[in-house]
Amino acid sequence: MKMNFGVLSNSLDSWRLLVALRMKPAIAYMVAKYAKQIGEECDLINQQRETLIRDLTGTKPGQAAKIEEGTEMHAEFMRQYAEIMGTECNVTMVPMKLMEVIDSIVESEAAALTPQDMLILDQFFVQESPEEEFRNDDGTPKEAID
Protein backbone atom coordinates (compact mmCIF):
# COMPACT_ATOMS: atom_id res chain seq x y z
CA MET A 1 0.00 0.00 0.00
CA LYS A 2 1.33 3.43 -0.84
CA MET A 3 1.03 6.24 1.67
CA ASN A 4 3.28 8.96 2.96
CA PHE A 5 5.22 9.14 6.21
CA GLY A 6 2.96 11.93 7.48
CA VAL A 7 -0.16 9.74 7.35
CA LEU A 8 1.77 6.89 8.93
CA SER A 9 3.12 9.07 11.72
CA ASN A 10 -0.30 10.55 12.47
CA SER A 11 -1.76 7.06 12.82
CA LEU A 12 0.65 5.88 15.52
CA ASP A 13 -1.54 6.80 18.52
CA SER A 14 -4.53 4.97 17.03
CA TRP A 15 -2.36 1.90 16.42
CA ARG A 16 -1.17 2.00 20.03
CA LEU A 17 -4.79 2.01 21.21
CA LEU A 18 -5.72 -0.86 18.90
CA VAL A 19 -2.85 -3.16 19.88
CA ALA A 20 -3.60 -2.62 23.57
CA LEU A 21 -7.05 -4.18 23.20
CA ARG A 22 -7.81 -7.83 23.83
CA MET A 23 -8.98 -9.69 20.74
CA LYS A 24 -9.15 -13.16 19.27
CA PRO A 25 -5.64 -14.65 19.07
CA ALA A 26 -5.37 -15.12 15.29
CA ILE A 27 -6.49 -11.56 14.59
CA ALA A 28 -4.37 -10.21 17.46
CA TYR A 29 -1.29 -11.84 15.95
CA MET A 30 -1.91 -10.33 12.52
CA VAL A 31 -2.62 -6.89 14.02
CA ALA A 32 0.53 -7.09 16.16
CA LYS A 33 2.70 -7.92 13.14
CA TYR A 34 1.11 -5.12 11.14
CA ALA A 35 1.56 -2.62 13.97
CA LYS A 36 5.21 -3.68 14.30
CA GLN A 37 5.77 -2.96 10.61
CA ILE A 38 4.18 0.48 11.01
CA GLY A 39 6.27 1.16 14.13
CA GLU A 40 9.45 0.30 12.22
CA GLU A 41 8.50 2.76 9.47
CA CYS A 42 7.85 5.43 12.13
CA ASP A 43 11.31 4.72 13.58
CA LEU A 44 12.73 5.59 10.16
CA ILE A 45 10.90 8.92 10.29
CA ASN A 46 12.42 9.69 13.68
CA GLN A 47 15.90 8.74 12.47
CA GLN A 48 15.54 11.03 9.46
CA ARG A 49 14.28 13.85 11.69
CA GLU A 50 17.24 13.47 14.05
CA THR A 51 19.69 13.39 11.14
CA LEU A 52 18.11 16.52 9.71
CA ILE A 53 18.44 18.35 13.06
CA ARG A 54 22.09 17.27 13.39
CA ASP A 55 22.85 18.35 9.83
CA LEU A 56 21.26 21.77 10.29
CA THR A 57 22.82 22.43 13.70
CA GLY A 58 26.20 20.89 12.94
CA THR A 59 26.04 18.63 15.99
CA LYS A 60 27.18 15.05 16.32
CA PRO A 61 25.07 12.11 17.53
CA GLY A 62 24.65 12.31 21.31
CA GLN A 63 25.18 16.06 21.44
CA ALA A 64 22.28 18.30 22.44
CA ALA A 65 20.78 20.15 19.49
CA LYS A 66 18.05 22.76 19.43
CA ILE A 67 16.45 24.72 16.64
CA GLU A 68 14.80 27.94 17.79
CA GLU A 69 11.38 28.74 16.35
CA GLY A 70 11.18 31.79 14.14
CA THR A 71 14.74 31.43 12.85
CA GLU A 72 15.88 30.78 9.28
CA MET A 73 17.18 27.43 10.48
CA HIS A 74 13.70 26.55 11.79
CA ALA A 75 12.12 27.53 8.47
CA GLU A 76 14.62 25.31 6.65
CA PHE A 77 13.98 22.47 9.10
CA MET A 78 10.22 22.76 8.54
CA ARG A 79 10.67 22.78 4.75
CA GLN A 80 12.88 19.70 4.73
CA TYR A 81 10.80 17.89 7.36
CA ALA A 82 7.66 18.49 5.27
CA GLU A 83 9.46 16.82 2.37
CA ILE A 84 10.28 13.83 4.57
CA MET A 85 6.68 13.58 5.77
CA GLY A 86 5.41 13.77 2.18
CA THR A 87 7.68 10.94 1.05
CA GLU A 88 5.87 7.75 0.14
CA CYS A 89 6.56 4.74 2.30
CA ASN A 90 5.60 1.22 1.43
CA VAL A 91 3.60 -0.63 4.04
CA THR A 92 2.46 -4.11 3.11
CA MET A 93 -1.27 -4.20 3.79
CA VAL A 94 -2.59 -7.27 5.57
CA PRO A 95 -5.50 -8.87 3.72
CA MET A 96 -8.22 -8.19 6.25
CA LYS A 97 -10.95 -5.66 6.79
CA LEU A 98 -11.05 -3.32 9.75
CA MET A 99 -14.49 -4.67 10.70
CA GLU A 100 -12.99 -8.16 11.04
CA VAL A 101 -10.56 -6.73 13.58
CA ILE A 102 -13.25 -4.76 15.39
CA ASP A 103 -15.52 -7.80 15.53
CA SER A 104 -12.73 -9.83 17.17
CA ILE A 105 -12.21 -7.30 19.99
CA VAL A 106 -13.57 -8.31 23.39
CA GLU A 107 -16.75 -6.22 23.66
CA SER A 108 -15.85 -4.53 26.93
CA GLU A 109 -12.69 -3.17 25.30
CA ALA A 110 -14.12 -2.00 21.98
CA ALA A 111 -15.23 1.35 23.44
CA ALA A 112 -11.57 2.38 23.75
CA LEU A 113 -11.50 3.25 20.03
CA THR A 114 -13.06 6.56 19.05
CA PRO A 115 -14.71 7.24 15.69
CA GLN A 116 -11.62 9.28 14.81
CA ASP A 117 -9.38 6.26 15.54
CA MET A 118 -11.60 4.15 13.30
CA LEU A 119 -11.27 6.60 10.40
CA ILE A 120 -7.50 6.78 10.84
CA LEU A 121 -7.09 2.99 11.00
CA ASP A 122 -9.52 2.31 8.16
CA GLN A 123 -7.02 3.42 5.51
CA PHE A 124 -4.65 0.59 6.54
CA PHE A 125 -7.11 -2.22 5.84
CA VAL A 126 -8.80 -3.70 2.79
CA GLN A 127 -11.79 -1.53 1.99
CA GLU A 128 -15.28 -2.93 2.03
CA SER A 129 -17.36 -2.41 -1.05
CA PRO A 130 -20.32 -0.04 -0.52
CA GLU A 131 -22.69 -3.01 -0.76
CA GLU A 132 -20.84 -4.93 1.98
CA GLU A 133 -20.98 -1.97 4.37
CA PHE A 134 -24.76 -2.11 4.45
CA ARG A 135 -25.24 -5.89 4.47
CA ASN A 136 -25.05 -8.50 7.22
CA ASP A 137 -22.77 -11.53 6.86
CA ASP A 138 -25.66 -13.53 5.40
CA GLY A 139 -26.25 -10.89 2.68
CA THR A 140 -29.42 -9.42 4.13
CA PRO A 141 -29.62 -5.61 4.44
CA LYS A 142 -28.59 -4.14 7.78
CA GLU A 143 -31.29 -2.39 9.73
CA ALA A 144 -31.29 1.39 9.61
CA ILE A 145 -30.54 3.24 12.83
CA ASP A 146 -33.29 5.67 13.76
C-alpha positions in Angstrom: 0.0 0.0 0.0 1.3 3.4 -0.8 1.0 6.2 1.7 3.3 9.0 3.0 5.2 9.1 6.2 3.0 11.9 7.5 -0.2 9.7 7.3 1.8 6.9 8.9 3.1 9.1 11.7 -0.3 10.5 12.5 -1.8 7.1 12.8 0.6 5.9 15.5 -1.5 6.8 18.5 -4.5 5.0 17.0 -2.4 1.9 16.4 -1.2 2.0 20.0 -4.8 2.0 21.2 -5.7 -0.9 18.9 -2.9 -3.2 19.9 -3.6 -2.6 23.6 -7.1 -4.2 23.2 -7.8 -7.8 23.8 -9.0 -9.7 20.7 -9.2 -13.2 19.3 -5.6 -14.6 19.1 -5.4 -15.1 15.3 -6.5 -11.6 14.6 -4.4 -10.2 17.5 -1.3 -11.8 16.0 -1.9 -10.3 12.5 -2.6 -6.9 14.0 0.5 -7.1 16.2 2.7 -7.9 13.1 1.1 -5.1 11.1 1.6 -2.6 14.0 5.2 -3.7 14.3 5.8 -3.0 10.6 4.2 0.5 11.0 6.3 1.2 14.1 9.4 0.3 12.2 8.5 2.8 9.5 7.9 5.4 12.1 11.3 4.7 13.6 12.7 5.6 10.2 10.9 8.9 10.3 12.4 9.7 13.7 15.9 8.7 12.5 15.5 11.0 9.5 14.3 13.8 11.7 17.2 13.5 14.1 19.7 13.4 11.1 18.1 16.5 9.7 18.4 18.3 13.1 22.1 17.3 13.4 22.8 18.4 9.8 21.3 21.8 10.3 22.8 22.4 13.7 26.2 20.9 12.9 26.0 18.6 16.0 27.2 15.0 16.3 25.1 12.1 17.5 24.7 12.3 21.3 25.2 16.1 21.4 22.3 18.3 22.4 20.8 20.1 19.5 18.1 22.8 19.4 16.5 24.7 16.6 14.8 27.9 17.8 11.4 28.7 16.3 11.2 31.8 14.1 14.7 31.4 12.8 15.9 30.8 9.3 17.2 27.4 10.5 13.7 26.6 11.8 12.1 27.5 8.5 14.6 25.3 6.6 14.0 22.5 9.1 10.2 22.8 8.5 10.7 22.8 4.8 12.9 19.7 4.7 10.8 17.9 7.4 7.7 18.5 5.3 9.5 16.8 2.4 10.3 13.8 4.6 6.7 13.6 5.8 5.4 13.8 2.2 7.7 10.9 1.0 5.9 7.7 0.1 6.6 4.7 2.3 5.6 1.2 1.4 3.6 -0.6 4.0 2.5 -4.1 3.1 -1.3 -4.2 3.8 -2.6 -7.3 5.6 -5.5 -8.9 3.7 -8.2 -8.2 6.3 -10.9 -5.7 6.8 -11.1 -3.3 9.7 -14.5 -4.7 10.7 -13.0 -8.2 11.0 -10.6 -6.7 13.6 -13.3 -4.8 15.4 -15.5 -7.8 15.5 -12.7 -9.8 17.2 -12.2 -7.3 20.0 -13.6 -8.3 23.4 -16.7 -6.2 23.7 -15.8 -4.5 26.9 -12.7 -3.2 25.3 -14.1 -2.0 22.0 -15.2 1.3 23.4 -11.6 2.4 23.7 -11.5 3.3 20.0 -13.1 6.6 19.0 -14.7 7.2 15.7 -11.6 9.3 14.8 -9.4 6.3 15.5 -11.6 4.1 13.3 -11.3 6.6 10.4 -7.5 6.8 10.8 -7.1 3.0 11.0 -9.5 2.3 8.2 -7.0 3.4 5.5 -4.7 0.6 6.5 -7.1 -2.2 5.8 -8.8 -3.7 2.8 -11.8 -1.5 2.0 -15.3 -2.9 2.0 -17.4 -2.4 -1.1 -20.3 0.0 -0.5 -22.7 -3.0 -0.8 -20.8 -4.9 2.0 -21.0 -2.0 4.4 -24.8 -2.1 4.5 -25.2 -5.9 4.5 -25.0 -8.5 7.2 -22.8 -11.5 6.9 -25.7 -13.5 5.4 -26.2 -10.9 2.7 -29.4 -9.4 4.1 -29.6 -5.6 4.4 -28.6 -4.1 7.8 -31.3 -2.4 9.7 -31.3 1.4 9.6 -30.5 3.2 12.8 -33.3 5.7 13.8 
